[in-house]
Amino acid sequence: MNKETYRTMMHRLEVATNGELLAFRSRCADEMRSPLAAVDPDYRRSGKLLLKKINEEIEARHDIAVLNLRRERVKREAVIVDLDASRKAL
C-alpha cells in the first residue's frame, strides 16, 4: 500500500460510521482469505496493517462510548443525590 492509499484509508476510517467500520473489517478479513493474500506478501502485510487499524478504531470508539455512558450515569446520580439532599434540608 503506497503512502497516498494509506493516508486515504486512514481518513476514511476516521470519518466512517460504526456500521461502515464493521463493513470495512468484514471486507478486509475476506480479502485476507483470498488467494492473492496467500501469494503476495506485500498485499498480506498491508491487509494485516489495515485490519489492525480498523480494529483499533473500533475499540477506541467503543472505549469512548463507554466512558461517555459512565460520565452521564455519574451526572445523573449526582443530580439525584442533590435532589435528595435538598428535600431533606426542607
Residue frames relative to the residue before (quaternion, step in Angstrom):
aa qw qx qy qz dx dy dz
M 1.0000 0.0000 0.0000 0.0000 0.00 0.00 0.00
N 0.3301 -0.7528 0.5306 0.2068 3.58 -0.71 1.01
K 0.7177 -0.4772 0.2946 0.4128 3.57 -1.28 0.31
E 0.6530 0.5206 -0.3195 0.4478 3.58 0.96 -0.82
T 0.6513 0.5005 -0.3099 0.4788 3.58 0.96 -0.85
Y 0.6405 0.5261 -0.3155 0.4620 3.57 0.98 -0.87
R 0.6573 0.5078 -0.3016 0.4681 3.58 0.92 -0.93
T 0.6489 0.5141 -0.3115 0.4664 3.58 0.97 -0.84
M 0.6695 0.4973 -0.2994 0.4634 3.58 0.92 -0.89
M 0.6477 0.5083 -0.3255 0.4650 3.61 0.96 -0.78
H 0.6294 0.5127 -0.3319 0.4804 3.58 1.06 -0.70
R 0.6406 0.5221 -0.3208 0.4629 3.59 0.97 -0.85
L 0.6479 0.5129 -0.3230 0.4613 3.60 1.01 -0.77
E 0.6542 0.5282 -0.3145 0.4406 3.57 1.00 -0.79
V 0.7722 0.3602 -0.1894 0.4879 3.59 0.93 -0.84
A 0.5050 0.6718 -0.4163 0.3469 3.60 1.25 -0.17
T 0.4676 -0.6334 0.5319 0.3120 3.53 -1.19 0.59
N 0.6847 -0.4785 0.3384 0.4332 3.57 -1.24 0.22
G 0.6412 0.5253 -0.3199 0.4590 3.57 1.02 -0.75
E 0.6491 0.5033 -0.3155 0.4752 3.56 1.01 -0.79
L 0.6213 0.5350 -0.3464 0.4559 3.60 1.02 -0.72
L 0.6569 0.4978 -0.3145 0.4709 3.57 0.94 -0.81
A 0.6403 0.5098 -0.3202 0.4769 3.58 1.05 -0.73
F 0.6253 0.5257 -0.3340 0.4702 3.60 1.00 -0.80
R 0.6609 0.5111 -0.3137 0.4512 3.57 0.91 -0.92
S 0.6473 0.5206 -0.3149 0.4592 3.56 0.98 -0.85
R 0.6739 0.4896 -0.2944 0.4685 3.58 0.91 -0.93
C 0.6547 0.5112 -0.3144 0.4596 3.56 0.96 -0.86
A 0.6420 0.5077 -0.3234 0.4749 3.59 0.99 -0.80
D 0.6302 0.5193 -0.3330 0.4715 3.60 1.02 -0.73
E 0.6580 0.5080 -0.3069 0.4634 3.58 0.98 -0.84
M 0.6358 0.5341 -0.3331 0.4468 3.58 1.07 -0.68
R 0.6773 0.4604 -0.2827 0.4994 3.58 1.24 -0.43
S 0.4953 0.6723 -0.4261 0.3481 3.58 1.26 -0.05
P 0.6366 -0.5413 0.3862 0.3906 3.59 -1.21 0.43
L 0.5970 0.5766 -0.3646 0.4222 3.59 1.09 -0.64
A 0.6552 0.5088 -0.3114 0.4636 3.60 0.99 -0.82
A 0.6367 0.5310 -0.3304 0.4511 3.58 1.12 -0.60
V 0.7332 0.4255 -0.2234 0.4812 3.57 1.14 -0.63
D 0.7717 0.3522 -0.1683 0.5022 3.57 0.89 -0.94
P 0.3211 -0.7828 0.4964 0.1942 3.64 -0.37 1.16
D 0.6257 0.5338 -0.3475 0.4504 3.62 1.05 -0.65
Y 0.6375 0.5194 -0.3120 0.4759 3.56 1.02 -0.84
R 0.6622 0.5049 -0.2953 0.4683 3.56 0.95 -0.90
R 0.6550 0.5234 -0.3029 0.4530 3.58 0.96 -0.91
S 0.6912 0.4603 -0.2834 0.4797 3.58 0.88 -0.93
G 0.6245 0.5360 -0.3338 0.4597 3.59 1.08 -0.66
K 0.6500 0.5017 -0.3124 0.4778 3.56 1.00 -0.81
L 0.6368 0.5225 -0.3236 0.4657 3.58 1.00 -0.79
L 0.6664 0.4979 -0.2978 0.4683 3.56 0.92 -0.91
L 0.6486 0.5105 -0.3139 0.4692 3.58 0.95 -0.84
K 0.6305 0.5256 -0.3240 0.4703 3.58 1.03 -0.77
K 0.6670 0.4987 -0.2993 0.4657 3.60 0.92 -0.90
I 0.6308 0.5265 -0.3297 0.4650 3.59 0.99 -0.81
N 0.6727 0.4913 -0.2970 0.4667 3.58 0.89 -0.92
E 0.6308 0.5266 -0.3308 0.4642 3.60 1.02 -0.76
E 0.6566 0.5080 -0.3077 0.4649 3.58 0.98 -0.85
I 0.6421 0.5126 -0.3215 0.4708 3.59 0.98 -0.83
E 0.6689 0.4932 -0.2988 0.4691 3.59 0.92 -0.90
A 0.6461 0.5189 -0.3247 0.4560 3.59 0.96 -0.81
R 0.6638 0.4923 -0.3078 0.4714 3.58 0.94 -0.85
H 0.6268 0.5263 -0.3336 0.4678 3.57 1.05 -0.75
D 0.6531 0.5140 -0.3123 0.4602 3.59 0.92 -0.89
I 0.6480 0.5110 -0.3124 0.4704 3.57 0.97 -0.83
A 0.6544 0.5089 -0.3136 0.4631 3.58 0.94 -0.84
V 0.6500 0.5056 -0.3183 0.4696 3.60 0.96 -0.82
L 0.6504 0.5104 -0.3176 0.4644 3.59 0.95 -0.83
N 0.6464 0.5160 -0.3177 0.4636 3.58 0.98 -0.81
L 0.6410 0.5127 -0.3217 0.4720 3.59 1.01 -0.79
R 0.6522 0.5075 -0.3156 0.4663 3.58 0.96 -0.82
R 0.6394 0.5210 -0.3253 0.4625 3.60 0.97 -0.82
E 0.6563 0.5062 -0.3102 0.4656 3.57 0.94 -0.88
R 0.6436 0.5188 -0.3206 0.4625 3.58 0.98 -0.84
V 0.6499 0.5062 -0.3157 0.4709 3.59 0.95 -0.86
K 0.6462 0.5134 -0.3209 0.4647 3.59 0.96 -0.81
R 0.6518 0.5052 -0.3141 0.4703 3.60 0.95 -0.85
E 0.6635 0.4937 -0.3068 0.4710 3.59 0.93 -0.88
A 0.6295 0.5248 -0.3386 0.4622 3.59 1.03 -0.72
V 0.6423 0.5068 -0.3219 0.4765 3.59 0.99 -0.76
I 0.6476 0.5116 -0.3188 0.4661 3.59 0.94 -0.83
V 0.6480 0.5064 -0.3173 0.4722 3.59 0.93 -0.85
D 0.6561 0.5074 -0.3147 0.4616 3.60 0.92 -0.84
L 0.6413 0.5114 -0.3281 0.4686 3.60 1.00 -0.76
D 0.6534 0.5088 -0.3134 0.4648 3.57 0.94 -0.84
A 0.6582 0.5053 -0.3086 0.4650 3.57 0.93 -0.87
S 0.6685 0.4960 -0.3113 0.4585 3.59 0.94 -0.80
R 0.6285 0.5280 -0.3362 0.4617 3.60 1.06 -0.67
K 0.6559 0.5053 -0.3048 0.4707 3.56 1.00 -0.82
A 0.6350 0.5371 -0.3299 0.4466 3.57 1.07 -0.70
L 0.6301 0.5132 -0.3372 0.4752 3.58 1.13 -0.59
